Amino acid sequence: MMFADLIDLEDFASRLRELGVPVPAGASEAEVEGELETWIRDGSDEQRSALGGMLSALEKEFDGLMLPSVEGIVKNAQSKM
C-alpha cells in the first residue's frame, strides 16, 4: 500500500503564514487567495521573491500531490508576480 503526502489548503496557508502572509487559521480557499493577492500587490520585491522561491519549491516537492484548490492558488499567484 502506498501513501502520499498531499499538500492541502491548511498546509499551504501555514507556509504562507511563515512568509508573513496574514492568513487566518481555518481560512477558506477564497480567503487564502484574497490575502495572498493583497500581499503580492502590497509586498516588497524581497517578499515577492521569497514567495516565488517557496512556490517553486512546493511545485518540485509536491509535483502532482497538491489538492486542485492549492494548485490553482499557486498558478494564480505565479501569474501575478
ABEGO torsion letter per residue (X at the ends): XBBBBBBBAAAAAAAAAAAGBBBBBGBBAAAAAAAAAAAAAABBAAAAAAAAAAAAAAAAAABGABBAAAAAAAAAAAAAX
